[in-house]
Amino acid sequence: MSGARGVIVTGGTGALGRELVLGLLAEGHRVAVPYRRTGEWAALENAASGAPSLWGRRADIASPETAQGFVSDAVAWLGRLDGVACLAGAYAGSGTLEEAATGEWDHMLGANLGSVYASCRASLPHLLAQGGAVVTVGSRMAETGGAGAAAYAVSKLAVHALTRVLALENRDRGVRFNCVLPGTIDTPANRASMPRADVSRWTSPAAIARVILFLLSPQSAPTTGALIPVDGLA
């Protein structure tokens, strides 16, 4: 992005989101973050050294009504909306389809697909006013497998499809949509949950954040509708 821009980052308090937010702030942009846990927001503020160009509010971004209110207030604070990074999501994989917990299906669809739908629907009117870019987060696993995590895989594949649809609907209206597809992200939580895994091909949050930064910037134009793998050595 050239000059100071306004960007919303959902999931901005997570491991990947924190790297992206810090990268945007380092480039001189203004960033708005919805969060659900005050402790995680405080940690992000601390990492950003209390940057005045960072604003957040507690909000369940998967709710269309809440997302609408958050985006409206965020744009008022940002002054303009140039980009949205839809990083909010979750993972669950408790077994085969018939074994999985009954609430897993709805939870994954809401956390992964619902959050992207609500964020994009609320943000589009503001982006259409001046153009911009949206980056969503899918999953390499959803493209290559998913056994034992059907709800997660289906919800992420739906994010891939929604991204392509929105790219087609808005390519002539000045708003680009692209999706990054991480493999396993090298986070403390993933290391704790998979202590025997080979982490040598996991991807760092910082490496993925750099790709998202590029896709949010004018330098990535005219790329739209792309599903971009970001796994492997980094």
N, C-alpha and C positions, 0 to 999 in steps of 0.2 A: 504494500500500500504506500502510496506517495502522500506525504503530509499526515497529519494526525487524523485518524479515522475513529469511528465508533463501532465497537464489536461486542456482541453478546456471546458469552461462552457458557453453555449449559454443561453441567458436570465439571465446572471449573475448579472445584475443591478436591477432585480426585488426583491421582498420580499423574495421569496424562494432562488433565485440565490445568493443573498447577503449572506444568512446564509451558503450556501454550499461553496461559495468562501472563506469566513472567516474560515470555518472549515478545508478546504484544506490547507490554508495558515498556520493555527495553527499546522497542522501535518507536516509542513515543505516542502510542495509541491510547484511547480511552476504552475501558473494558467494564462491562456490567455482567454480574454473575448471580444467578439464582442458586440458593443453597438450602439444604434441609437440616443440617446439623451445625449449630453455632460454633462448636469446637473446631470443626473443619474450616469454617469461614475465618475464625480467628487465626488458625495456622496459616491460611493463605495470606491474610493481611500481614502477618508477621514476616512471611517469606518475601512479600512485596515491600517490606519496610514502610508500611503505612502510606503507600503511594496515593496522592490525591486524585489520580486518574483511574482509580479502581473503586467501583461501587457495587454493593450487593444487597440483596434482600431475601429473606426466607420465603421460599415458594415451592410448591409442588408443580414442576413444569409439565408433568404428564397430564394435568387437568387443563382442558382447553380454556376454561374460564379464568383459571389462575394464570395461565400462560399469557392470555390476552392482557390482563391487568399488569403483569410484570413487564411485558414488552413495552406497553404504552408508557409506563413510568420510567423504564430504562432509557427509552428513546428521548424522553423529555430531559433526562439527566445527561445523556450522551451528546445531545444536540443534533445528531444525525445517526443513521444506521447504515453502515457500509458492509457489514459482514456478520454472519452467525455461524458459530461452530457448535454443532449438536453432538456433544460428547456424553451426555447423561445416558446411563444405561446400567444394566446389571447382568449377572450370569447365574444360572441355576441349571444343574444337570443331575437329577437324583435317580436316574435309571431309565429303563425302557418306557415307552409310551404308557403301557398299562401299569407299570410300577411307580411312575412318577407321582409326586404329591398332587392332589387334585387342584390345588390353587396355583401350581407352577405355570400352567398355560396362560391364565389371565395375568399373572404377575409379570411374566416375560413380555407378553404383548404390550402391556401398559408401560413398563419401564423402558423398553427398547423402541418399539414402534410408536406407541402413544406419545412419548416425549418428543420424538422427531416431528410427528404430525402436528401436535399442538404448537410447537415452537415455530415451525415453518408457516403454518396458517396465520399465526399472530404476527409474524415478522414480515411476510410478503408485502403487505400494503406499504410499509415503510421503505422496504428495499426498492420497490417499483418506482418510488418517487425520484430515485437518483441512480439506480443500478447498484450492483454489489455481488457478493458471493456467499454461498452457503456450503459448508462442509459437514457431511454426516460421517458417522463411524459404523461400519459394518463388521464383517468377520470373515477371515479366510476359512475358518472351520466350517462356517455355514455353507461355503461354496464347495468344500472338499469332503465333508463328513457330517458329523452331528449326532451319531449314534449315542444314546444315553442322555442326550440333551435336546430332544426334539423341539421343545417350546422355544429354547434359546435360538436354535438354528433357524426355525421358521420365522421368528420375530426379526432376526437379522437379515434374512433373505428378503423379507418384506421391506426393510429399510433400503436395501439395494434397489428394489423395484420402485419404491416411492421416489428415490433420488433420481432415477432415470426418467420417470414420468414428469417430475417437476422441472428437470432440465429441458425436456421437450416443450413443456407448456410455457417456459419462460425464456427460452433462448433468444427469441426476437424481442423480448421486453427488457433486456439488459441485466438479467439476474442469472448467475451461473450456479449450478449444483453439481458437486462432486462428492464421492464417497471413498474414504480410505478403509482398507481391509487389513487390520493387524492380525498377526498370528498371536502367539502368547506374549503378553507385555511383561517386561521384567520389572515387577513391582514387589515390594515387601509382602503384600498379601498373597500374591501368586507363589512366591518362594515358600511362604509358610504353609500354604495348602498343598503344595507339590514338592516336598522336601527331597525326593529322590529323582526329580526330573533333571534332564540335561538342559541347563540354561544357556548353553553356548550359542544357540540359535534364537533365543528370545530377543525381542527388540526393546530397546530402552524407550521410556516415555519421551525423552528429549529428542530422539531421532524421529519419532512419529510426529511430534509437535512441529519440527522443522518442515515436514512435508505439508502439514496443515497450514502453517504460516504462508508457505508458497502458494497453496491453492486459494487462500483468502486474498492474495495480492493481485494487482493488475498484471504482474509479470507472468501469471499463469494463463492469462487470456490467450486464445479463445477456448481453453479447455472447459468442457461442460459435459455432464452425463458420464463421466469416467468412474470406473471402479478400480481403485489403485491399490495393489498389494503393498504392504509395508511390513513384511516379516523377513527374517533372516538375520545375518550378521549386521550389526550396526554399532 
